[in-house]
Amino acid sequence: MKSKRTHLFIGLIFGLILVFGISTGAMAENIRIGVASPFTGDLAAYGDNIKAGVSLKLKEINDAGGINGKKVELVWGDDLCAPKDAGTVASKFAADKSIVAVIGHLCSSATLAAMPIYVRAGLPAISPTSTNPTIGDVGKGWFFRNCYTDDFQGKYLASYVVPKLLGKKSVAIFYENNDYAIGLKDSFMAGAKSAGVEVTGAEAYVAKTTDFTPQLTKLLRDKPDTIFLCGYHPEGALIAGQARKLGFNGPLFGADGIDNEDYIKIGGKATDNTYLTVPFLAAAAGPTGKAFAEQYKKSYGRDVDWMSANAYDCLGILAQVIAKTGPDRKKIREGLAAINSEASGYKGITGLTYFDKKGDSAKPAFVKMVKNGKFVAAE
């Protein structure tokens, strides 16, 4: 009896090993891609947009049979848009050899913290949103992005949006003390000097600040024509409200970091007459972009944002490359680097994407505004 029980026990163990082995083997057959964004915390609304965009593309790919017969699996990494947490997420992704590429990170500070880890591990990353111009240098050939950089965006705001679209001559800059906003502020100031736009003052703030009255009072003493909300939407909405209470009635403007429906929800009527630059605008998109916007509205009950659109294309770019190279980190990097001209560019819903030697892409900027409590194309 003892011998029979022993044989049964051994048989059970081998059976479990066989089942577990088959199960893990099946999982390993999936093509696994990491997605790093803030899925909790103050900037979770941004992460929700990234998840919405890549999830639509994921369903499209897997419903069509996957990539070369293999399903795509996304692995989520919550980096809170913070360098420390981004490093933790990046280390986990880098150590997991089944993850062949990363979509992310979202915030420039997070991407700057993560890229040295990815470079050491030989893990390619493509960001839909990180605009700081120095990331390409840090990425050392392993970083790519399908959005413009702040070198372009800041100068575009200074040379076109302020003097021509708004017809204004002086600006007060209120910027968050992080890599994204500082790079954007510096680029804007360089462009303002060339365009003859006067910067009357610049004040910094830190994330999660709620009272901006002291800095705003100081900035408004010089009576600027407009205020540059140089940061992210949670603080931008509070600044808008407090500026209006202090009697500022002129236009506000910001960059892509302000583009979130929560900006309007938090700031209310104070956000009206805010202008911002974005890499994607459904009203100006081609047929595929407009179709995507309709599908997005149907799926999520809200208008599409640029982060979702760029994230959708990021997964599309990776899928196209992996279909050619296979799920190998080094070959994927080489495949992304080979998308280096208009002829080899990826035709997505956000337009044509191709990369230079730093992994940067030349993409246009569009202008939208808040009018009567809604984001619309700028007049």
C-alpha positions in Angstrom: 0.0 0.0 0.0 2.8 2.4 0.9 4.5 1.6 -2.5 1.3 2.3 -4.3 0.7 5.6 -2.5 4.3 6.6 -3.3 3.8 5.8 -7.0 0.5 7.7 -7.0 2.1 10.7 -5.3 5.0 10.7 -7.8 2.5 10.4 -10.7 0.5 13.3 -9.3 3.7 15.4 -9.1 4.7 14.6 -12.6 1.2 15.3 -13.8 1.2 18.7 -12.2 4.7 19.4 -13.6 3.4 18.4 -17.1 0.3 20.6 -16.8 2.3 23.5 -15.4 4.9 23.1 -18.0 2.3 23.1 -20.8 0.6 26.2 -19.2 3.8 28.2 -18.9 4.8 27.1 -22.3 1.6 28.4 -23.8 2.2 31.7 -22.0 5.7 31.9 -23.4 4.2 31.5 -26.8 2.7 35.0 -26.4 4.6 38.0 -27.6 4.9 40.1 -24.4 5.3 43.8 -24.5 5.6 46.1 -21.4 3.5 49.2 -21.1 4.8 51.8 -18.6 2.6 54.7 -17.5 1.0 56.2 -14.3 -2.0 53.9 -13.7 -2.6 55.2 -10.2 -1.9 58.5 -8.5 -2.5 62.1 -9.6 -1.7 61.5 -13.2 -3.6 58.2 -13.6 -5.9 59.9 -16.2 -2.9 60.0 -18.5 -2.2 56.3 -17.9 -5.9 55.5 -18.6 -5.5 57.2 -22.0 -2.4 55.1 -22.8 -4.2 51.9 -21.8 -7.2 52.8 -23.9 -5.2 53.4 -27.0 -3.0 50.3 -26.8 -6.0 48.1 -25.8 -7.8 49.0 -29.0 -4.8 48.1 -31.1 -4.2 44.9 -29.0 -7.7 43.7 -29.8 -7.3 44.6 -33.4 -4.0 42.6 -33.7 -5.2 39.6 -31.8 -8.6 39.4 -33.5 -6.7 39.2 -36.8 -4.6 36.2 -35.5 -1.8 38.0 -33.7 1.7 38.4 -35.1 2.8 35.5 -37.2 0.2 33.4 -35.4 1.2 34.4 -31.9 -1.0 36.4 -29.6 0.3 39.7 -28.2 0.2 40.1 -24.4 0.6 43.4 -22.6 2.4 43.7 -19.2 1.4 46.8 -17.3 3.9 48.8 -15.2 2.7 51.6 -13.0 5.4 54.2 -12.7 3.4 57.0 -11.2 5.2 59.4 -13.6 8.0 59.4 -11.0 11.7 58.6 -11.6 12.0 56.3 -8.6 9.0 54.2 -9.5 10.0 54.3 -13.2 13.3 52.7 -12.3 11.5 49.9 -10.4 9.2 49.2 -13.3 12.1 49.3 -15.8 14.2 46.9 -13.7 11.3 44.4 -13.6 10.7 44.7 -17.4 14.4 44.4 -18.2 14.9 41.3 -16.0 11.9 39.6 -17.6 13.4 38.1 -20.7 10.0 37.3 -22.1 9.3 41.0 -22.5 10.7 42.0 -25.9 9.9 45.7 -26.0 8.4 48.5 -24.0 5.8 51.1 -24.8 6.6 54.1 -22.5 7.3 55.7 -20.4 4.8 58.5 -20.4 6.5 61.4 -18.5 9.9 62.6 -19.6 11.3 62.4 -16.1 10.2 58.7 -15.9 11.7 57.9 -19.3 15.0 59.5 -18.4 15.2 57.4 -15.3 14.3 54.2 -17.1 16.4 54.4 -20.2 19.8 53.6 -18.7 18.3 50.4 -17.4 16.9 49.5 -20.8 20.2 50.3 -22.5 22.1 48.0 -20.1 19.6 45.2 -20.7 19.3 45.7 -24.4 15.5 46.3 -24.3 14.0 48.7 -26.9 11.5 51.3 -25.8 9.1 53.5 -27.8 7.4 56.4 -26.0 4.1 57.8 -27.3 4.5 60.9 -25.1 7.9 61.8 -23.7 9.0 65.1 -25.4 12.1 66.1 -23.5 14.8 66.5 -26.2 17.7 65.0 -24.2 16.1 61.5 -24.0 17.5 60.5 -27.4 21.0 61.0 -26.1 20.4 58.9 -23.0 18.7 56.2 -25.0 21.8 55.4 -27.0 20.0 53.8 -29.9 17.4 51.9 -27.8 14.9 54.7 -27.4 12.3 55.8 -30.0 9.3 58.1 -29.9 6.4 58.9 -32.2 5.8 62.4 -30.9 7.7 65.7 -31.5 10.2 67.1 -29.0 9.9 70.2 -26.9 12.6 71.8 -28.9 10.0 72.0 -31.6 6.9 72.4 -29.5 8.3 75.3 -27.3 9.5 77.3 -30.3 6.2 76.7 -32.1 4.2 78.1 -29.2 6.5 81.1 -29.1 6.7 81.8 -32.8 3.1 81.0 -33.9 0.6 80.4 -31.1 1.3 83.5 -29.0 2.1 86.2 -31.5 -0.1 85.0 -34.5 -2.9 82.9 -33.2 -3.5 84.8 -29.9 -2.1 88.1 -31.2 -0.3 88.7 -27.9 3.1 90.2 -27.2 3.9 89.4 -23.5 3.9 86.1 -21.5 4.2 85.1 -17.9 5.6 81.5 -17.5 4.4 79.3 -14.7 6.3 76.0 -14.9 6.5 72.8 -12.9 10.0 71.8 -11.7 10.5 68.6 -13.7 12.4 67.6 -16.8 9.4 68.0 -19.1 8.4 71.5 -18.1 11.9 72.8 -17.7 12.9 71.7 -21.2 9.7 73.1 -22.6 10.2 76.4 -20.8 13.7 76.8 -22.0 12.7 76.0 -25.6 9.8 78.5 -25.4 12.1 81.3 -24.0 14.6 80.7 -26.9 11.8 80.9 -29.4 10.2 84.0 -27.7 13.4 85.9 -28.0 13.6 85.2 -31.7 9.9 86.0 -32.2 10.0 89.3 -30.3 7.7 88.0 -27.6 8.4 89.4 -24.1 8.6 87.1 -21.2 7.6 89.3 -18.2 8.4 86.7 -15.6 8.9 83.0 -14.8 7.9 81.2 -11.6 8.4 77.5 -10.7 6.2 75.2 -8.7 6.3 71.6 -7.5 3.9 68.8 -8.2 0.8 68.5 -5.9 0.9 72.2 -5.0 -2.6 73.5 -4.4 -2.1 77.2 -3.6 -0.5 79.2 -6.4 -1.7 82.6 -5.3 1.7 84.0 -4.1 3.5 83.2 -7.4 0.5 84.3 -9.5 0.3 87.6 -7.7 4.0 88.3 -8.4 3.6 87.3 -12.1 0.4 89.4 -12.6 2.1 92.6 -11.3 3.8 93.0 -14.7 0.4 92.6 -16.5 1.2 89.9 -19.0 -1.1 89.4 -22.0 -1.2 85.7 -21.5 0.0 83.0 -19.1 1.9 79.8 -20.1 0.7 76.8 -18.1 4.0 74.9 -18.5 3.3 71.5 -16.8 0.5 68.9 -16.4 -3.2 69.3 -16.2 -4.0 68.8 -12.4 -1.9 71.9 -11.4 -2.7 73.7 -14.6 -6.4 73.6 -13.8 -5.9 75.0 -10.4 -3.6 77.8 -11.7 -6.3 78.7 -14.3 -9.0 79.0 -11.5 -6.8 81.0 -9.2 -5.6 83.3 -12.0 -9.2 84.1 -12.9 -10.0 84.9 -9.2 -7.1 87.3 -9.2 -8.7 89.2 -12.1 -6.7 87.8 -15.1 -9.1 87.5 -18.0 -6.7 87.0 -20.9 -6.1 83.7 -22.8 -4.2 80.9 -21.2 -2.0 78.5 -23.1 -0.2 75.3 -22.5 1.3 72.3 -24.3 0.4 68.7 -24.7 0.6 68.1 -20.9 -2.6 70.1 -20.4 -4.5 67.9 -22.9 -6.8 65.9 -20.6 -10.6 66.2 -20.0 -9.8 66.4 -16.3 -8.3 69.8 -16.9 -11.8 71.1 -17.7 -13.5 69.0 -15.0 -11.1 70.4 -12.3 -10.9 74.0 -13.5 -14.5 74.5 -14.8 -15.3 77.8 -16.5 -11.9 79.2 -15.7 -10.4 76.9 -18.3 -12.3 78.5 -21.2 -10.0 80.4 -23.6 -7.1 78.0 -23.0 -5.1 77.0 -26.1 -2.7 74.1 -26.3 -0.5 72.3 -28.8 -1.0 68.5 -29.4 0.5 66.0 -31.8 -2.9 64.6 -32.9 -6.2 66.3 -33.6 -9.1 64.2 -34.8 -10.6 67.1 -36.7 -7.4 67.5 -38.7 -6.7 63.7 -39.1 -7.0 61.7 -42.3 -9.7 59.0 -42.9 -8.0 56.4 -40.8 -7.6 58.9 -37.9 -11.2 59.9 -38.1 -12.3 56.2 -38.1 -10.1 55.6 -35.1 -11.7 58.6 -33.3 -15.2 57.2 -33.9 -14.2 53.8 -32.7 -12.6 55.3 -29.6 -15.8 57.3 -28.8 -17.9 54.2 -29.3 -15.6 52.1 -27.0 -15.0 54.5 -24.2 -17.7 57.1 -24.4 -15.3 60.1 -24.7 -13.5 62.0 -27.3 -10.1 60.7 -28.3 -7.0 62.4 -27.0 -3.5 62.6 -28.5 -1.9 60.2 -25.9 -4.3 57.4 -26.8 -3.8 57.9 -30.5 0.0 57.9 -30.2 -0.1 54.8 -27.9 -2.3 53.0 -30.5 0.3 53.7 -33.2 3.2 52.7 -30.9 1.8 49.2 -30.7 1.1 49.2 -34.4 4.8 50.1 -35.1 6.1 47.4 -32.8 3.7 44.8 -34.4 4.9 45.7 -37.9 8.5 45.4 -36.8 8.1 42.2 -34.9 6.3 40.6 -37.8 9.5 41.1 -39.8 12.2 40.5 -37.2 10.6 38.1 -34.8 10.3 38.7 -31.0 14.0 39.3 -30.3 15.0 42.5 -28.4 18.1 43.3 -30.5 16.4 42.6 -33.8 13.4 44.7 -32.8 15.7 47.6 -32.0 17.4 47.2 -35.4 14.0 47.0 -37.1 12.9 50.3 -35.4 16.1 52.0 -36.4 15.5 50.9 -40.0 12.3 53.0 -40.1 14.5 56.0 -40.9 12.9 57.7 -44.0 9.6 58.7 -45.5 9.9 55.7 -47.8 10.2 53.3 -44.8 7.9 55.2 -42.5 5.0 53.7 -40.6 1.7 55.0 -41.9 -0.5 55.3 -38.8 -3.5 57.2 -37.6 -1.2 60.0 -36.4 0.4 60.3 -39.7 3.8 59.1 -41.0 6.3 58.1 -38.4 10.0 57.6 -39.0 13.1 58.0 -36.8 16.4 59.8 -36.9 19.6 58.5 -35.3 18.4 59.6 -31.8 15.1 57.9 -32.2 13.2 61.2 -32.6 10.5 61.7 -35.2 9.4 64.8 -37.0 5.7 65.2 -36.4 3.4 68.2 -36.8 1.7 70.2 -34.0 -2.0 71.0 -33.9 -3.7 73.6 -31.8 -6.9 73.0 -29.8 -8.7 75.2 -27.3 -11.3 75.1 -24.5 -14.5 76.7 -25.6 -17.8 76.6 -23.6 -16.4 73.8 -21.5 -15.2 71.6 -24.3 -12.0 70.9 -26.2 -12.4 72.0 -29.9 -10.1 72.7 -32.8 -8.7 76.2 -32.4 -10.5 78.9 -34.5 
